[in-house]
Amino acid sequence: MGYVQARVRLLKEQYSALRQKEFTTAASPYECYLPMKDGVSLRTVIYKPVEGGPFPTILMRSCYPADESIYQTHGLEYSKRGFAFVYQYCRGTGGSEGKWTPNIHERDDGYCTLQWMEEQPWIDCIGYYGCSYLALTGWAIADIATDKVKTLYLTHYGTDRFVSAYASGCFRQDVLTSWAMENAGQPVDADFYESAAYCPQIRVDEDLWGCHLPWYRDWISHTDRSDSYWNKGFWHELQHIPEGIQVPVYIGEGWYDHHLGSALRTWQSLSERSRAHSTLRIGAWNHDFGFCTPGMKTEHLENNDVETAFRWFTTLLKKKQLPKPQVSVYVIGGDFWKEVKSFPFAVREEKEVWLTPDKKLNEDMNFQTGSLSFCYNPKEPVWSHGGEALLYSWDDIGSLEQPPCDWRSDVISFTSQTLKESMTILGTVKVILYVSSDAEDTAFTAKLMEMREDGTSRHVRSGISTLAYRFGPESRCTYTPGETVELSIDFWDIAWEFPAGAQLRLDISSSDFPQYSVHSNFAGIWSWQKHSKCARQVIMCGKNHPSRMILPLC
């Protein structure tokens, strides 16, 4: 059974499980072609109940024609329950006119569609529904929504595109390079891993994919947060949209969704009026709401997004009630949901553990000063296994079992003493390293794991940073080879309970491919590099160079 067929089957099962007694008869769907302001017409499909009206109406806009049976299932199931349902294809996709260019037209086209819906007598009120790119099309018009729009239910997407694209100058290739290949506007038969490793990356579209994608070239060549590419036009506009939203928004996320970092920034940016009745909910799932914490207790995942969305729309569109604000997170390992007052999460205490030359994680600095070193070869990167910013490498997402300590010569593993009692973290884990390199620029990675009594380790969180962006993402700085500098590696937020009897394990290396682009060890924009070279990396430990990990206890 293919992905779409399996998804449709699951959706039908989830809709059947809804605890609702009242049903109506759904009319046959019909299509129309809505003209946009430039004359391009977009294919629009409408589901309505046979009798009654005006109806609370759900709108969904998509660029994925292969998923049409999924949208048809939503339309049928909602219309059987007293809603009208409208889905529309973005220009150049699914039968809609125009040329497909990701992102750029969604604000104007979405607003034009809402204006049409505003005039329809069979529509009482509107709720916007979308996940991933379908959520992007909702965010794109969230601050200019028409009067009938009462809420948006948006999952697995955020409005800060730079955070979704870069971590300290390292591009999230497994997500965005693979997405570009799948949505190039023509079939691309090239191997993904070969494409991700291609140098110079700026030419991979023409050299391997057989097309020219200026929008992909833009993504991979603007590595500074301060670059005008991110601070003008659509991406700048999108980043500031949450500030102007006036209606309640449901923001759904997963600890292992590649849009988590951006979505959390979006929640912070919501206007006070919107946030007063909005929800942020983060579960232990991936981009497709799938299970990705094998070996962990998971009796309370509660990842039925179909039911959650239906209850949300019923409350706001049918009952016309405003929900109370809520921030709810699932604690991995503890297998429970925790209600918190706000985001950023309140930290009870910051626990510091110090990296030692004998590869321990000490709770004090009572150890000898020293250093550790390894050779990093970009042509033999450490491959991603267990991670949070993955899409193509689907089987490598999550809290997966890891190789043993020091499993490669370019991986240094630090371990703590056995925990005498359980420890729960909630928030951002930080790793502060004092490092040097013989390269003009390079990367350092960190991966936190839970090591169990049987010696097995499971991925908790990972991160990456570069010497060029050690002062922040705004712009590159220079580095003098051999100089010892402080480098901060900040992980995305996580809620995790370490049980008594476990140990903390922290791996330090210099690559995590293809979750992040491979650093060439040359200074400059990564996608322009034609060659790479080996680098000698040094980690300093001790009183004068306090390399450490900071854990947010809750």
Secondary structure, DSSP 8 states (H G I E B T S, - for coil): --HHHHHHHHHHHHHHTS-------B---EEEEEE-TTS-EEEEEEE-BSS--SEEEEEEEES-GGGHHHHHHHHHHHHTTT-EEEEEE-TTSTT--S---TTTTHHHHHHHHHHHHHT-TTEEEEEEEEETHHHHHHHTTGGG--TTEEEEEEES--S-HHHHHEETTEE-HHHHHHHHHHTSSS---S-HHHHHT-SSGGGHIIIIISS--HHHHHHHH---TTSHHHHSHHHHHHHHGGGG--S-EEEEEEEE-TTHHHHHHHHHHS-HHHHTT-EEEEEEEETTS-B--TTS--TT----HHHHHHHHHIIIIIS------EEEEEEBTTTEEEEES-SS---SEEEEEEE-TTSEEESS--S--EEEEEEE-TTS--B--S-SS-SSSGGG-SS-B---TT-STT-EEEEE---SS-EEEEE--EEEEEEEESSSS-EEEEEEEEE-TTS-EEEEEEEEEESTTTT-SSS-----TT--EEEEEE---EEEEE-TT-EEEEEEES--BTTS----SSSS-GGG------EEEEEEESSSS--EEEEEE-
